[in-house]
Structure formats: C-alpha cells, structure tokens
Amino acid sequence: MNRGDAIIYGCVIVGAGVGLLIDHAFPGVLIGLGIGYLLKQAFDNEEK
C-alpha cells in the first residue's frame, strides 16, 4: 500500500467515526473519502 492509499483509508475511517458520533455514518464516510482524495492530490503535487 502506498502513502496515497493510506491517506484515503485514514480519512475514510475518521469520517466514519465522526459520522457515527452524529448518527450518520454513511455521509461521514463519503465526506472522509472526498477529503482523502483532496489530500492525496495535494501531497502528490508537492512531490512532483
């Protein structure tokens, strides 16, 4: 697993946790997934 995938998975897990706290896990996962992709792109652009 590369660093970009780990960033996405971590954000999804955090998003699910926050979503469970407010009783809406699925939207939390989707928001975490979106943030994970944005962070992955940001880190990929810094390396190039």
Order of alpha helices (4+ residues) and beta strands (2+ residues): alpha-alpha
